[in-house]
Amino acid sequence: MIFRLLWQQPYPFQLKMWRTPVDDSGMSCRPVTPKMVREKLSQQLKIDLEDDEKITFPDDVERILQLGAFEANIHLKGDHLVRLRVNVVKR
């Protein structure tokens, strides 16, 4: 029952990435790439994805360059898709 409720939420998993701002506005930051998200999943949540399982950002964005909450998609075997919220916050 708990597992079913978890998957009904829009973002069952959330990941926090700390970044240093690169300008005075405080909104631009060093880039976050799908490779960094994969490494963070492995380190923080102990989730190791296989080589054919990939992480993408919507609209084929290659990297995130500002602070805020963003969506990432984890593509698993069998055409399964897991949505992940990536919170990029100021260090």
HUCOR-V66528 format. One record per residue. N is the residue number from 1. RES is the residue in three letters. OMEGA is omega as a letter, one per 40 degrees, with the letter a starting at -180 (* if undefined). NEAR is the number of other ideal C-beta (glycine too) atoms within 12 Angstrom. D_CENTER is the distance of its C-alpha to the mean C-alpha in Angstrom with 2 decimals. Layout:
n = {N	N}
res = {RES	RES}
omega = {OMEGA	OMEGA}
near = {NEAR	NEAR}
d_center = {D_CENTER	D_CENTER}
This chain:
n = {1	2	3	4	5	6	7	8	9	10	11	12	13	14	15	16	17	18	19	20	21	22	23	24	25	26	27	28	29	30	31	32	33	34	35	36	37	38	39	40	41	42	43	44	45	46	47	48	49	50	51	52	53	54	55	56	57	58	59	60	61	62	63	64	65	66	67	68	69	70	71	72	73	74	75	76	77	78	79	80	81	82	83	84	85	86	87	88	89	90	91}
res = {MET	ILE	PHE	ARG	LEU	LEU	TRP	GLN	GLN	PRO	TYR	PRO	PHE	GLN	LEU	LYS	MET	TRP	ARG	THR	PRO	VAL	ASP	ASP	SER	GLY	MET	SER	CYS	ARG	PRO	VAL	THR	PRO	LYS	MET	VAL	ARG	GLU	LYS	LEU	SER	GLN	GLN	LEU	LYS	ILE	ASP	LEU	GLU	ASP	ASP	GLU	LYS	ILE	THR	PHE	PRO	ASP	ASP	VAL	GLU	ARG	ILE	LEU	GLN	LEU	GLY	ALA	PHE	GLU	ALA	ASN	ILE	HIS	LEU	LYS	GLY	ASP	HIS	LEU	VAL	ARG	LEU	ARG	VAL	ASN	VAL	VAL	LYS	ARG}
omega = {a	i	i	i	i	a	i	i	a	i	a	a	i	a	a	i	i	a	i	i	a	i	a	a	i	a	i	a	i	a	i	a	i	i	i	i	i	i	i	i	a	a	a	a	a	i	i	i	i	a	a	i	a	i	i	i	i	i	i	i	a	i	i	a	i	i	i	i	a	i	i	i	i	a	a	i	i	i	i	a	i	i	a	i	i	i	i	a	a	i	*}
near = {7	9	9	9	9	15	16	12	16	14	21	19	26	25	35	23	36	19	29	17	19	17	13	7	11	16	17	20	26	21	22	35	24	31	19	27	37	29	19	30	27	18	14	20	18	9	21	14	25	14	8	10	23	20	37	27	29	18	11	9	20	16	24	33	21	25	28	20	20	34	27	38	27	31	22	18	14	9	9	12	20	29	27	36	25	39	24	35	23	20	14}
d_center = {25.72	22.88	20.69	21.69	20.94	17.42	16.66	18.45	16.02	13.77	10.55	11.79	8.88	7.30	6.00	8.09	8.41	12.12	13.58	17.27	18.53	20.54	23.07	25.24	23.50	20.62	18.02	17.37	15.51	14.98	12.47	8.84	8.78	7.24	9.77	8.67	5.25	7.92	10.33	8.68	8.36	11.90	13.22	12.10	12.00	14.30	12.58	13.92	13.23	16.31	16.93	17.21	13.92	11.43	7.90	8.44	7.89	10.81	14.22	13.68	12.32	12.12	10.67	9.95	13.21	13.52	12.77	11.55	9.13	7.15	6.26	4.60	7.41	8.54	12.19	14.60	18.35	20.63	18.53	16.35	13.05	10.55	8.44	5.36	5.42	3.87	7.50	9.00	12.46	15.76	17.15}
